[in-house]
């Protein structure tokens, strides 16, 4: 068991966005969290990575992260690829990837990271072609690849992806999800995935959590969650059981 | 013909010299605008403070040149940290961003008044680093002007090198472009902000040291920042290179306009700015703001 979340509450000022979350992310797995807009999915990731005020317990191996700052969480090998990509628009693709190393490289450090860059380029060959281009000039799909690539540069043990499919064409989303599986299988990186596209997320995940109004209402293996009638109705649509075969 | 050259060359040199001083200040302004979104109204007063501090080290304490340079550099850097911890850090969690602008206005008053308390209100004259003048095309040019241009060019180059060539500099750029993402991937944004403040004060203080022999050292040196604002507007808000070039253009316009009028040379500068704001508010350079495109 790698990440163990117990009774997690998170707050935006006085508003309580998460009301007691329990979740376990096992080593080497792909876990997804599905839920509608405003259910608290992004908040959950933010509270793991330390971007928001929270209480309860988040155990990462033997460390409790509940009071950790984002920088400390990143140093421990938890990398958060934020919603909306958030790549650095005025840095080149190469420099964006380089910035991902900050968690282990150190601000004034001088450690080599050429091998890491190569790994990312092999995973996303498009990034190698765009190496010298500025971040803003990339297409949406390339920006998302860059955001994921920057996450891998941090040498994570747990990679948290927030809505990687947002605003991308279906073909690109499918390609991206294949890469996510590849990252998980080949590099052994545990993945915590947040998705609105529940069908796709459940397809590649081992375990799934359903989040509603700041609470986990269902958790099980992805296969079981997929065939749960409530999930079918609420997240996969009426004909989803047929639609799922499309993948 | 000779008459024209005799007129043109000194005006160009002095215009360039003032232009690079404005450029140094504009660069500092721009670094803070990009890093934390603050328009620093104390920029000119930091320059004035630099002039007084270097006067104190050089003429009052009579330190040898090299030691004076090093101690001035260190004092500026320390003062940059003090500046950051007084006008930025206590207010860092505010939701009203203009708070920072107002604290810089307060800092401007405090600097002006404390300088007057310490050194008095009388203008102090300072000897140039190398006195005398050289002849260029038969025209006498004070060496101090050439020194200003040379040193400022080195500083401007150094700032670009820091931000482009050093890993830490690129991380600082990243932090200015997307603070949220920078924090999430673990860039120490408080340190990048602190270093930015230190660089800004070192640049402004050095500019003060360089202009001191041209103007008298006096509490109104701070008004030079108006021309730096003009340079920033001309170059386009958010554009570091634009701010440098814009400021140099402002310096030249100011200098050439003395051909027509000396009284209204600042008026002409601001006339240009009004025209720019009306016809090209994004600045004279294309693609001035990266973040608009992201």
Interface residues (C-beta under 8 A of the other chain):
Chain A: X49 X51 X70 X71 X73 X74 X75 X79 X80 X82 X86 X87 X88 X89 X90 X91 X95 X96 X98 X99 X100 X102 X103 X105 X107 X108 X109 X110 X134 X135 X136 X137 X150 X151 X154
Chain B: X167 X168 X170 X171 X173 X174 X177 X178 X180 X181 X182 X183 X184 X185 X186 X187 X188 X191 X290 X291 X293 X294
